[in-house]
Amino acid sequence: MTPTPAPALLSAALAAAQRGWPVFPLRPGDKRPAGHPERHCPGAGRCSEGHRTPEQRATLDGNQIAECWQAAPYNVGIATGPANLVVVDLDVPKDDTETPPTEWAGAADGLDVFAMLCERAGEQLPTETYTVRTRRGGQHLYFTAPTGKRLRSTANVLGWKVDTRAWGGYVVAAGSTVSGVPYEIIHDASPAPLPAWLSDLLTPRPAPAPMPLAELSARMRNATAYSTAALRGELERVLSAREGGRNRAVYFAAYALARMIRSGDLTEAAVSSELSSAGQSIGLPAGECRTAIRSGLIRGGAPEASAA
């Protein structure tokens, strides 16, 4: 008896797993993971010991994959971190209203920005690697992750319309279809190693050690011991902020310190300088630091900020 051919999506899931890339189901015809989000976790079944994220649920087990994809026409998600992949996501604008910032003037999409980035770095465009065309005409360039580094997914760190998917992220696998449009392999090759210069750009700078109180006091000059200690405390809270909460940490630090600017114990210039340095050291862009600090100082009633 001739065996029934495997459905296309099951074949796509098995093909990814055969490359060593753990997979998990996405909603049929969609990019979102199947299953419940953490906020609706029942705490039972597979989550009896705590919510299991798609990254944690991703598998290479052929039997589990067959059971899952024979149950429903799920799209295929690849957990990039466990797959030892860094995928450069070159997106395209959603419509004509999306235009590049001045830094990337002349670029039409993420591929143009990536080419400009390579040129500025004095490097060739690394196209000789496994590549997938996405639903809206963008590209996913697959690279193997560098040894000894645990790179995380990023958004706009490299440039306009250029994101990366690594630990904490996933990509839609080739063979999946979103809104009726397939993700297609356009260069079927083994993923090349992530270029060292790209790895360096994606490596977060380590947060500096908390500044000794004596050194901070010397920099503050006329500040009281109390206000200097308060400033150091806020700086340490900023330095310990995690991704997703960094902007809020800088904002609330500025808000808290505004009262000491009002009392004359600290100057706005000193507070802004120290908070900006701390925020940038944990990966918050300079512009976001300035906005968060300004908003916090105004909300806190700092005289100079309010008058601006």
VEXDRENFI-240344 format. One record per residue (C-alpha): x, y, z. Coordinates in nm, 4 decimals, always signed. Layout:
N
PT,X,Y,Z
...
This chain:
308
PT,+0.0000,+0.0000,+0.0000
PT,+0.1411,+0.3389,-0.0965
PT,+0.1858,+0.5664,+0.2092
PT,-0.0118,+0.8889,+0.2178
PT,+0.2192,+1.1862,+0.1437
PT,+0.2859,+1.4100,+0.4444
PT,+0.1014,+1.7441,+0.4357
PT,+0.3138,+2.0357,+0.3186
PT,+0.3269,+2.2016,+0.6616
PT,+0.4257,+1.8772,+0.8329
PT,+0.6994,+1.8388,+0.5710
PT,+0.8161,+2.1950,+0.6424
PT,+0.8292,+2.1273,+1.0158
PT,+1.0206,+1.8028,+0.9681
PT,+1.2604,+1.9663,+0.7196
PT,+1.3469,+2.2366,+0.9728
PT,+1.3936,+1.9800,+1.2493
PT,+1.6223,+1.7750,+1.0256
PT,+1.8470,+2.0816,+1.0004
PT,+1.8645,+2.0854,+1.3798
PT,+1.6196,+2.3731,+1.4230
PT,+1.3610,+2.3126,+1.6996
PT,+1.0084,+2.3956,+1.5846
PT,+0.6754,+2.4814,+1.7444
PT,+0.3289,+2.5439,+1.5975
PT,+0.2030,+2.8843,+1.4870
PT,-0.1641,+2.9582,+1.4348
PT,-0.2909,+2.8388,+1.0944
PT,-0.2325,+3.1102,+0.8349
PT,-0.0757,+3.3389,+1.0995
PT,+0.2585,+3.4355,+1.2526
PT,+0.1458,+3.4155,+1.6146
PT,+0.2265,+3.1096,+1.8281
PT,-0.0485,+2.8563,+1.8772
PT,-0.1619,+2.7883,+2.2315
PT,-0.2299,+3.0215,+2.5226
PT,-0.0303,+3.3322,+2.6181
PT,+0.1304,+3.3544,+2.9617
PT,-0.1399,+3.5873,+3.0965
PT,-0.4015,+3.3167,+3.0292
PT,-0.1896,+3.0194,+3.1388
PT,-0.4055,+2.7577,+3.3199
PT,-0.1068,+2.6244,+3.5122
PT,-0.2003,+2.2714,+3.4121
PT,-0.0989,+2.0128,+3.1561
PT,+0.2307,+2.1040,+2.9909
PT,+0.2391,+2.4182,+3.2105
PT,+0.1820,+2.2378,+3.5414
PT,+0.5253,+2.3504,+3.6623
PT,+0.4985,+2.7005,+3.5191
PT,+0.4118,+2.8572,+3.1849
PT,+0.6105,+2.7086,+2.8975
PT,+0.6974,+2.9580,+2.6269
PT,+0.7096,+2.8638,+2.2574
PT,+1.0905,+2.8715,+2.2846
PT,+1.0714,+2.6139,+2.5635
PT,+0.8165,+2.4015,+2.3784
PT,+1.0112,+2.3863,+2.0520
PT,+1.1187,+2.0350,+1.9632
PT,+1.3216,+1.8222,+1.7238
PT,+1.1252,+1.5060,+1.8091
PT,+0.9767,+1.3676,+1.4893
PT,+0.6927,+1.1857,+1.6666
PT,+0.5838,+1.4990,+1.8526
PT,+0.6061,+1.6998,+1.5321
PT,+0.3971,+1.4470,+1.3386
PT,+0.1329,+1.4327,+1.6120
PT,+0.1072,+1.8119,+1.6261
PT,+0.0991,+1.8898,+1.2535
PT,-0.1391,+1.6061,+1.1731
PT,-0.3860,+1.7589,+1.4191
PT,-0.4167,+2.0961,+1.2424
PT,-0.2602,+2.2946,+0.9542
PT,-0.0295,+2.4902,+1.1819
PT,+0.2318,+2.7202,+1.0394
PT,+0.5868,+2.6465,+1.1520
PT,+0.7875,+2.8553,+1.3956
PT,+1.1617,+2.8065,+1.4421
PT,+1.2970,+2.8899,+1.7890
PT,+1.6110,+3.0718,+1.6803
PT,+1.7972,+3.0633,+2.0130
PT,+1.7755,+2.6862,+2.0674
PT,+1.8439,+2.6414,+1.6945
PT,+2.1800,+2.8188,+1.7399
PT,+2.0705,+3.0742,+1.4814
PT,+2.0843,+3.4486,+1.4409
PT,+1.8413,+3.5523,+1.1674
PT,+1.8714,+3.9003,+1.0171
PT,+1.5204,+4.0174,+0.9304
PT,+1.5200,+4.2660,+0.6421
PT,+1.1719,+4.4150,+0.6347
PT,+0.9932,+4.6418,+0.3863
PT,+0.7757,+4.9472,+0.4646
PT,+0.4081,+4.8767,+0.5215
PT,+0.3060,+5.1715,+0.3032
PT,+0.4306,+5.4962,+0.1508
PT,+0.4050,+5.6815,+0.4822
PT,+0.6971,+5.4825,+0.6251
PT,+1.0152,+5.6623,+0.5290
PT,+1.3698,+5.6101,+0.6569
PT,+1.5231,+5.8413,+0.9170
PT,+1.7914,+6.0855,+0.8016
PT,+2.0697,+5.8426,+0.8885
PT,+1.9393,+5.6014,+0.6247
PT,+1.8150,+5.8535,+0.3680
PT,+1.7831,+5.6985,+0.0234
PT,+1.7076,+5.3483,+0.1502
PT,+1.3866,+5.1888,+0.0292
PT,+1.3792,+4.8958,+0.2705
PT,+1.5765,+4.6843,+0.5167
PT,+1.7886,+4.5271,+0.2451
PT,+1.9081,+4.8718,+0.1347
PT,+1.9872,+4.9671,+0.4947
PT,+2.1763,+4.6419,+0.5504
PT,+2.3777,+4.7018,+0.2319
PT,+2.4617,+5.0536,+0.3547
PT,+2.5596,+4.9156,+0.6934
PT,+2.7925,+4.6633,+0.5297
PT,+2.9472,+4.9349,+0.3129
PT,+3.0089,+5.1575,+0.6152
PT,+3.1762,+4.8656,+0.7911
PT,+3.3921,+4.7960,+0.4852
PT,+3.2387,+4.4492,+0.4491
PT,+3.0705,+4.2551,+0.1703
PT,+2.6957,+4.1944,+0.1846
PT,+2.6781,+3.8399,+0.3361
PT,+2.4283,+3.6845,+0.0966
PT,+2.5828,+3.3376,+0.0639
PT,+2.3677,+3.1865,+0.3348
PT,+2.0278,+3.0229,+0.3789
PT,+1.7709,+3.2871,+0.2825
PT,+1.3908,+3.2981,+0.2967
PT,+1.1574,+3.5479,+0.1295
PT,+0.8923,+3.6683,+0.3736
PT,+0.5241,+3.7376,+0.3171
PT,+0.5634,+4.1076,+0.2292
PT,+0.8755,+4.0641,+0.0183
PT,+1.1406,+4.1044,+0.2845
PT,+1.4182,+3.8555,+0.3522
PT,+1.5414,+3.6409,+0.6406
PT,+1.9158,+3.5764,+0.6309
PT,+2.0048,+3.2782,+0.8502
PT,+2.3437,+3.2635,+1.0267
PT,+2.4859,+3.0297,+1.2867
PT,+2.5301,+3.1980,+1.6222
PT,+2.8825,+3.2761,+1.7460
PT,+3.0391,+3.0388,+1.9957
PT,+3.0475,+3.1605,+2.3525
PT,+2.7859,+3.4347,+2.3062
PT,+2.4161,+3.4303,+2.3835
PT,+2.2837,+3.7003,+2.1535
PT,+1.9238,+3.8091,+2.1995
PT,+1.6705,+3.9311,+1.9464
PT,+1.6891,+4.3004,+1.8585
PT,+1.4689,+4.5634,+1.6945
PT,+1.6246,+4.8483,+1.4937
PT,+1.9616,+4.8078,+1.6669
PT,+2.1367,+4.7607,+1.3333
PT,+1.9227,+5.0100,+1.1430
PT,+1.5845,+5.1015,+1.0011
PT,+1.3791,+4.7955,+0.9061
PT,+1.6617,+4.5633,+1.0170
PT,+1.5811,+4.3373,+1.3126
PT,+1.7411,+4.0172,+1.4356
PT,+1.5968,+3.7006,+1.5811
PT,+1.8057,+3.4993,+1.8253
PT,+1.7386,+3.4026,+2.1900
PT,+1.3958,+3.5219,+2.2940
PT,+1.2641,+3.5211,+1.9372
PT,+1.1542,+3.3066,+1.6478
PT,+1.1021,+3.3155,+1.2727
PT,+0.8309,+3.1784,+1.0468
PT,+0.9770,+2.8808,+0.8626
PT,+0.9793,+2.8399,+0.4864
PT,+0.6732,+2.6470,+0.3727
PT,+0.4401,+2.8405,+0.6029
PT,+0.1723,+3.0627,+0.4524
PT,+0.0553,+3.3899,+0.6087
PT,-0.2466,+3.5737,+0.4668
PT,-0.2316,+3.3423,+0.1681
PT,+0.1311,+3.4271,+0.0829
PT,+0.4042,+3.1647,+0.1344
PT,+0.7450,+3.2019,+0.2968
PT,+0.9808,+3.0667,+0.0323
PT,+1.3439,+2.9587,+0.0287
PT,+1.5290,+3.1787,-0.2203
PT,+1.8806,+3.0523,-0.1429
PT,+1.8995,+2.6955,-0.0159
PT,+2.2383,+2.6687,+0.1485
PT,+2.3762,+2.5935,+0.4919
PT,+2.3651,+2.8988,+0.7196
PT,+2.6963,+3.0821,+0.7186
PT,+2.8591,+3.1811,+1.0478
PT,+2.7438,+3.5225,+1.1700
PT,+3.0122,+3.7698,+1.0562
PT,+3.2273,+3.8824,+1.3485
PT,+3.1600,+4.2511,+1.2844
PT,+2.7843,+4.1884,+1.3025
PT,+2.8295,+3.9858,+1.6184
PT,+3.0177,+4.2772,+1.7736
PT,+2.7399,+4.5217,+1.6830
PT,+2.4798,+4.2916,+1.8391
PT,+2.6729,+4.2300,+2.1608
PT,+2.5358,+4.4489,+2.4428
PT,+2.7904,+4.6515,+2.6296
PT,+2.8300,+4.5302,+2.9889
PT,+2.6740,+4.7542,+3.2494
PT,+2.9385,+4.9384,+3.4492
PT,+2.9855,+4.8663,+3.8165
PT,+2.8041,+5.1067,+4.0499
PT,+3.0072,+5.4234,+4.0998
PT,+3.1706,+5.4522,+4.4453
PT,+2.9933,+5.7107,+4.6576
PT,+3.3164,+5.9080,+4.7107
PT,+3.3716,+5.9379,+4.3333
PT,+3.0141,+6.0420,+4.2707
PT,+3.0381,+6.2969,+4.5527
PT,+3.3482,+6.4454,+4.3963
PT,+3.1679,+6.4817,+4.0635
PT,+2.8638,+6.6420,+4.2280
PT,+3.0794,+6.8937,+4.4185
PT,+2.8193,+7.1054,+4.5987
PT,+2.5657,+6.8253,+4.6458
PT,+2.4837,+6.7070,+4.9980
PT,+2.5699,+6.3567,+5.1148
PT,+2.1970,+6.2744,+5.1192
PT,+2.1322,+6.3912,+4.7639
PT,+2.4453,+6.2168,+4.6347
PT,+2.3362,+5.8905,+4.7957
PT,+1.9881,+5.9352,+4.6456
PT,+2.1385,+5.9922,+4.3016
PT,+2.3525,+5.6826,+4.3329
PT,+2.0492,+5.4794,+4.4362
PT,+1.8556,+5.5908,+4.1295
PT,+2.1542,+5.5202,+3.9037
PT,+2.1805,+5.1686,+4.0428
PT,+1.8099,+5.1117,+3.9735
PT,+1.8632,+5.2213,+3.6147
PT,+2.1682,+4.9988,+3.5752
PT,+1.9740,+4.6966,+3.6992
PT,+1.6750,+4.7566,+3.4686
PT,+1.5920,+4.4743,+3.2304
PT,+1.5041,+4.4993,+2.8632
PT,+1.1513,+4.6294,+2.8318
PT,+1.1748,+4.8356,+3.1498
PT,+1.4784,+5.0514,+3.0777
PT,+1.2908,+5.3563,+2.9510
PT,+1.0587,+5.3510,+3.2534
PT,+1.3556,+5.3164,+3.4900
PT,+1.5206,+5.6295,+3.3481
PT,+1.1903,+5.8201,+3.3541
PT,+1.1129,+5.7356,+3.7170
PT,+1.4717,+5.8095,+3.8231
PT,+1.4416,+6.1566,+3.6703
PT,+1.1007,+6.2017,+3.8321
PT,+1.2384,+6.1023,+4.1736
PT,+1.5412,+6.3311,+4.1483
PT,+1.3437,+6.6332,+4.0284
PT,+1.2617,+6.7252,+4.3883
PT,+1.6324,+6.7566,+4.4654
PT,+1.6732,+6.9858,+4.1693
PT,+1.3838,+7.1913,+4.3074
PT,+1.5562,+7.2113,+4.6473
PT,+1.8868,+7.3096,+4.4905
PT,+2.0717,+6.9991,+4.6157
PT,+2.1383,+6.8772,+4.2604
PT,+2.1591,+7.0521,+3.9261
PT,+1.9535,+6.9509,+3.6274
PT,+2.2696,+6.9275,+3.4180
PT,+2.4314,+6.6829,+3.6608
PT,+2.1210,+6.4660,+3.6917
PT,+2.0654,+6.4574,+3.3156
PT,+2.4304,+6.3736,+3.2466
PT,+2.4496,+6.0885,+3.4988
PT,+2.1125,+5.9367,+3.4016
PT,+2.1943,+5.9599,+3.0318
PT,+2.5243,+5.7786,+3.0837
PT,+2.3544,+5.5080,+3.2896
PT,+2.0713,+5.4649,+3.0409
PT,+2.3020,+5.4357,+2.7417
PT,+2.5249,+5.1888,+2.9262
PT,+2.2326,+4.9428,+2.9448
PT,+2.1486,+4.9826,+2.5765
PT,+1.8912,+5.2620,+2.5711
PT,+1.9520,+5.4921,+2.2708
PT,+2.0654,+5.8456,+2.3525
PT,+1.7498,+6.0009,+2.2074
PT,+1.5250,+5.7808,+2.4207
PT,+1.7337,+5.8683,+2.7274
PT,+1.6901,+6.2403,+2.6638
PT,+1.3147,+6.2060,+2.6144
PT,+1.2658,+5.9916,+2.9251
PT,+1.4789,+6.2231,+3.1408
PT,+1.3057,+6.5358,+3.0151
PT,+0.9600,+6.3861,+3.0699
PT,+1.0510,+6.2693,+3.4214
PT,+1.1954,+6.6055,+3.5217
PT,+0.8940,+6.7957,+3.3890
PT,+0.6538,+6.5585,+3.5632
PT,+0.8568,+6.5957,+3.8825
PT,+0.8453,+6.9723,+3.8623
PT,+1.2132,+7.0491,+3.8091
PT,+1.2240,+7.4303,+3.7614
PT,+1.4481,+7.4486,+3.4537
PT,+1.2722,+7.1577,+3.2825
PT,+0.9301,+7.3082,+3.3456
PT,+1.0409,+7.6433,+3.2075
PT,+1.1805,+7.4966,+2.8850
